[in-house]
Amino acid sequence: MNERSSNEGDVDWPDEEERQTIARRLFTYTPHALAAAIPVDRIMVSHPGFKEILTSCDRVFQLSREFSTQQGVVVSGPTGSGKTALIRYFRNSLPKSNLFESGYGALAVRLSKRPTVGQLIGGLLRQIRYPFPNVSTHTLAVKRNVLIDALKQKGTRLLFVDEAHHLLPQTRMRVRAEEGSNVTDCLRELMDEVPLGLALFGGEELADLTGVDLHLASRISARHLLHSFEAGSMWHGFVRAFARQSKGFNLDFIAEKGEATRAQKTTGGNLRAFKRLVTEAVLIAADEGATQIQAEHLRTAFERVYGKHASLGNPYAE
């Protein structure tokens, strides 16, 4: 698929931990090291689970405006398993089309811990560059209609909702789950009125969508679960593919079977933890003038990422 521009800058993707890591690196490493590590940080490996979910999202994207039956998908999994990366990849890799305005075919929002319908509508209005995105109690109904009309005009076909498990506490506060919540009511209205497909991404508790909203659950058929990798051939294949994609810095060391196994034990097969560790090792190696990482770079990277007194000990100190 061809690259196209997106409105990612309007979505505050990095969590607080990642923001602190980025800020620290700016003061720790040289520009040369940052230049070497940034391409590694951006590596994306399309493993089987990733491809399955991507195909499901492609299906919802294609059918959402063609049929009267609502289309949707739920993707649940532990933090760091690649959910947000998948959303970013999908949006960045959409092909150009005359069916939707460039940059608006798929939108994405991240829910706060206590989401409100005003936050949802305001966040989407900002993404479509509406000049008056702020929503109050008095303007809620008007802004909702403005949003629906704008999404129709721009041809938006799919809405990603990240951290969608934050919908659960709202439902638990209600007497009956089938009543839904203001936010889920709004999501259902967008699906019905625009119409558009809905992709809910969140923690493992999101797997049972009936606990969020029965009416919303009836509109979403596909369910997927992203796991951290267990030790074995699939993990080794992932690490080899990751190393091959690094063109400017040699990562062959981590692709060796023994080292891949050690990396799995160190990170628990969590993609975010793995990428954080390897990227840190590249920063350290590049600062030393090396062009490939070795065990000593991973040892120092582990200390910097997890601290010298990590409870499990440094597996690269052996």
URZI-V683569 format. One record per residue. N is the residue number from 1. RES is the residue in three letters. BURIAL is I if it has 9 or more other ideal C-beta (glycine too) atoms within 8 Angstrom, else O. Layout:
((N | RES | BURIAL) (N | RES | BURIAL))
This chain:
((1 | MET | O) (2 | ASN | O) (3 | GLU | O) (4 | ARG | I) (5 | SER | O) (6 | SER | O) (7 | ASN | I) (8 | GLU | I) (9 | GLY | O) (10 | ASP | O) (11 | VAL | I) (12 | ASP | O) (13 | TRP | O) (14 | PRO | O) (15 | ASP | O) (16 | GLU | O) (17 | GLU | O) (18 | GLU | O) (19 | ARG | I) (20 | GLN | O) (21 | THR | I) (22 | ILE | I) (23 | ALA | O) (24 | ARG | O) (25 | ARG | I) (26 | LEU | O) (27 | PHE | O) (28 | THR | O) (29 | TYR | I) (30 | THR | O) (31 | PRO | O) (32 | HIS | O) (33 | ALA | I) (34 | LEU | I) (35 | ALA | O) (36 | ALA | I) (37 | ALA | I) (38 | ILE | O) (39 | PRO | I) (40 | VAL | I) (41 | ASP | O) (42 | ARG | O) (43 | ILE | I) (44 | MET | O) (45 | VAL | I) (46 | SER | O) (47 | HIS | I) (48 | PRO | O) (49 | GLY | I) (50 | PHE | I) (51 | LYS | I) (52 | GLU | I) (53 | ILE | I) (54 | LEU | I) (55 | THR | O) (56 | SER | I) (57 | CYS | I) (58 | ASP | O) (59 | ARG | I) (60 | VAL | I) (61 | PHE | I) (62 | GLN | O) (63 | LEU | I) (64 | SER | I) (65 | ARG | O) (66 | GLU | O) (67 | PHE | O) (68 | SER | O) (69 | THR | O) (70 | GLN | I) (71 | GLN | I) (72 | GLY | I) (73 | VAL | I) (74 | VAL | I) (75 | VAL | I) (76 | SER | I) (77 | GLY | I) (78 | PRO | I) (79 | THR | O) (80 | GLY | I) (81 | SER | I) (82 | GLY | I) (83 | LYS | I) (84 | THR | I) (85 | ALA | I) (86 | LEU | I) (87 | ILE | I) (88 | ARG | I) (89 | TYR | I) (90 | PHE | I) (91 | ARG | I) (92 | ASN | I) (93 | SER | I) (94 | LEU | I) (95 | PRO | O) (96 | LYS | O) (97 | SER | O) (98 | ASN | O) (99 | LEU | O) (100 | PHE | I) (101 | GLU | O) (102 | SER | O) (103 | GLY | O) (104 | TYR | I) (105 | GLY | I) (106 | ALA | I) (107 | LEU | I) (108 | ALA | I) (109 | VAL | I) (110 | ARG | I) (111 | LEU | I) (112 | SER | O) (113 | LYS | O) (114 | ARG | O) (115 | PRO | I) (116 | THR | O) (117 | VAL | I) (118 | GLY | I) (119 | GLN | I) (120 | LEU | I) (121 | ILE | I) (122 | GLY | I) (123 | GLY | I) (124 | LEU | I) (125 | LEU | I) (126 | ARG | I) (127 | GLN | I) (128 | ILE | I) (129 | ARG | O) (130 | TYR | I) (131 | PRO | O) (132 | PHE | O) (133 | PRO | I) (134 | ASN | O) (135 | VAL | I) (136 | SER | O) (137 | THR | O) (138 | HIS | O) (139 | THR | I) (140 | LEU | I) (141 | ALA | O) (142 | VAL | O) (143 | LYS | I) (144 | ARG | I) (145 | ASN | O) (146 | VAL | I) (147 | LEU | I) (148 | ILE | I) (149 | ASP | O) (150 | ALA | I) (151 | LEU | I) (152 | LYS | I) (153 | GLN | O) (154 | LYS | I) (155 | GLY | I) (156 | THR | I) (157 | ARG | I) (158 | LEU | I) (159 | LEU | I) (160 | PHE | I) (161 | VAL | I) (162 | ASP | I) (163 | GLU | I) (164 | ALA | I) (165 | HIS | I) (166 | HIS | I) (167 | LEU | I) (168 | LEU | I) (169 | PRO | I) (170 | GLN | I) (171 | THR | I) (172 | ARG | O) (173 | MET | O) (174 | ARG | I) (175 | VAL | O) (176 | ARG | O) (177 | ALA | I) (178 | GLU | O) (179 | GLU | O) (180 | GLY | I) (181 | SER | I) (182 | ASN | O) (183 | VAL | I) (184 | THR | I) (185 | ASP | I) (186 | CYS | I) (187 | LEU | I) (188 | ARG | I) (189 | GLU | I) (190 | LEU | I) (191 | MET | I) (192 | ASP | O) (193 | GLU | O) (194 | VAL | I) (195 | PRO | I) (196 | LEU | I) (197 | GLY | I) (198 | LEU | I) (199 | ALA | I) (200 | LEU | I) (201 | PHE | I) (202 | GLY | I) (203 | GLY | I) (204 | GLU | O) (205 | GLU | I) (206 | LEU | I) (207 | ALA | I) (208 | ASP | O) (209 | LEU | I) (210 | THR | O) (211 | GLY | O) (212 | VAL | I) (213 | ASP | I) (214 | LEU | I) (215 | HIS | I) (216 | LEU | I) (217 | ALA | I) (218 | SER | O) (219 | ARG | I) (220 | ILE | I) (221 | SER | O) (222 | ALA | I) (223 | ARG | I) (224 | HIS | I) (225 | LEU | I) (226 | LEU | I) (227 | HIS | I) (228 | SER | I) (229 | PHE | I) (230 | GLU | I) (231 | ALA | O) (232 | GLY | O) (233 | SER | O) (234 | MET | I) (235 | TRP | I) (236 | HIS | I) (237 | GLY | I) (238 | PHE | I) (239 | VAL | I) (240 | ARG | I) (241 | ALA | I) (242 | PHE | I) (243 | ALA | I) (244 | ARG | O) (245 | GLN | I) (246 | SER | I) (247 | LYS | O) (248 | GLY | O) (249 | PHE | I) (250 | ASN | O) (251 | LEU | I) (252 | ASP | O) (253 | PHE | I) (254 | ILE | I) (255 | ALA | I) (256 | GLU | O) (257 | LYS | O) (258 | GLY | O) (259 | GLU | I) (260 | ALA | I) (261 | THR | I) (262 | ARG | I) (263 | ALA | I) (264 | GLN | I) (265 | LYS | I) (266 | THR | I) (267 | THR | I) (268 | GLY | O) (269 | GLY | I) (270 | ASN | I) (271 | LEU | I) (272 | ARG | I) (273 | ALA | I) (274 | PHE | I) (275 | LYS | I) (276 | ARG | I) (277 | LEU | I) (278 | VAL | I) (279 | THR | I) (280 | GLU | I) (281 | ALA | I) (282 | VAL | I) (283 | LEU | I) (284 | ILE | I) (285 | ALA | I) (286 | ALA | I) (287 | ASP | I) (288 | GLU | O) (289 | GLY | O) (290 | ALA | I) (291 | THR | O) (292 | GLN | I) (293 | ILE | I) (294 | GLN | I) (295 | ALA | O) (296 | GLU | O) (297 | HIS | I) (298 | LEU | I) (299 | ARG | I) (300 | THR | I) (301 | ALA | I) (302 | PHE | I) (303 | GLU | I) (304 | ARG | O) (305 | VAL | I) (306 | TYR | O) (307 | GLY | O) (308 | LYS | O) (309 | HIS | O) (310 | ALA | I) (311 | SER | O) (312 | LEU | O) (313 | GLY | O) (314 | ASN | I) (315 | PRO | I) (316 | TYR | I) (317 | ALA | O) (318 | GLU | O))
